[in-house]
Amino acid sequence: MNDVRQLLARNMKRCRELLGLTQEKLAGRVGCSTTFIANIEIGKRFPSAASFDKIAAALEVHPSELFRGESTSYLSFGSARDIRRLFEAEMDQALDRAEKRLGAEDKQA
């Protein structure tokens, strides 16, 4: 995978996670398949200009943000809004895991 694809893949995934979106939800916002989103995030595919603009809009970022290096991107500095989104996404995932464990324990009892 070349550097540009790696950069896009890493930043796109990071933006998606900051918004608390699954690949499926992002695909719905963009109007494409989940496989297409997954392939971009692993560097297997590169979006067309039209798809790229839709992806950036769905991720609520300027298209240039998806190509910035980590040292110059707001993604690495983390504004309060971005940090809150990341925290909320992590908390939602933790709550989901806890609910699954509790549900499994209830079934065993």
C-alpha positions in Angstrom: 0.0 0.0 0.0 1.4 3.4 -0.9 1.8 6.3 1.5 -1.2 8.3 0.2 -3.5 5.3 0.6 -2.2 4.6 4.1 -2.7 8.2 5.1 -6.3 8.3 3.7 -7.1 4.9 5.3 -5.8 5.9 8.7 -7.4 9.3 8.7 -10.7 8.1 7.3 -11.0 5.4 10.0 -10.0 7.8 12.7 -12.6 10.4 11.6 -15.3 7.6 11.4 -14.5 6.4 14.9 -14.5 10.0 16.3 -18.1 10.3 15.0 -18.9 6.9 16.6 -19.9 5.5 13.2 -19.6 1.9 12.0 -18.4 1.3 8.5 -22.0 0.3 7.7 -23.4 3.7 9.0 -20.7 5.6 7.1 -21.6 3.7 3.9 -25.2 4.6 4.4 -24.3 8.3 4.7 -22.1 8.1 1.6 -24.5 6.0 -0.4 -22.1 3.1 -1.1 -21.4 -0.4 0.1 -19.8 -1.3 3.4 -17.3 -3.3 1.5 -16.2 -0.1 -0.4 -15.6 1.7 2.9 -13.8 -1.2 4.4 -11.5 -1.5 1.3 -10.6 2.2 1.5 -9.8 1.8 5.2 -7.4 -1.0 4.5 -5.9 0.7 1.5 -7.2 -1.7 -1.1 -9.3 0.8 -2.9 -9.1 4.5 -3.6 -12.3 6.6 -4.0 -13.2 8.6 -7.1 -13.2 12.4 -6.7 -17.0 12.3 -6.3 -17.0 9.5 -3.8 -14.2 11.2 -1.9 -16.2 14.4 -1.5 -19.2 12.4 -0.3 -17.0 10.6 2.3 -15.5 13.9 3.6 -18.9 15.4 3.9 -20.3 12.3 5.7 -17.3 12.5 8.1 -17.9 16.2 8.6 -14.4 17.2 7.7 -12.8 19.2 4.9 -11.5 16.9 2.3 -7.9 18.0 2.9 -8.1 16.7 6.5 -8.1 13.1 5.1 -4.7 13.6 3.6 -2.9 15.4 6.4 -0.1 13.9 8.3 -0.6 13.1 11.9 1.7 15.9 13.1 -0.4 18.6 11.3 -3.9 17.3 11.6 -6.5 18.3 14.1 -7.0 14.6 14.5 -3.8 14.3 16.5 -4.2 17.5 18.5 -7.8 16.7 19.3 -10.2 19.6 19.9 -12.5 19.3 22.8 -15.3 18.3 20.5 -13.2 15.5 18.9 -12.0 14.3 22.3 -15.6 14.2 23.6 -16.7 12.3 20.5 -14.0 9.7 20.9 -14.7 9.4 24.6 -18.4 8.9 23.9 -17.7 6.3 21.2 -15.5 4.4 23.6 -18.0 4.6 26.3 -20.8 3.3 24.0 -18.6 0.4 23.0 -17.8 -0.4 26.7 -21.6 -0.2 27.6 -22.4 -2.6 24.7 -19.8 -5.1 25.9 -21.2 -4.9 29.5 -24.7 -5.4 28.3 -23.7 -8.4 26.2 -21.9 -9.9 29.3 -24.9 -9.3 31.5 -27.2 -10.8 28.9 -25.0 -13.9 28.7 -25.0 -14.2 32.5 -28.8 -13.9 32.7 -29.2 -16.7 30.1 -26.9 -19.0 32.1 -28.7 -18.4 35.4 
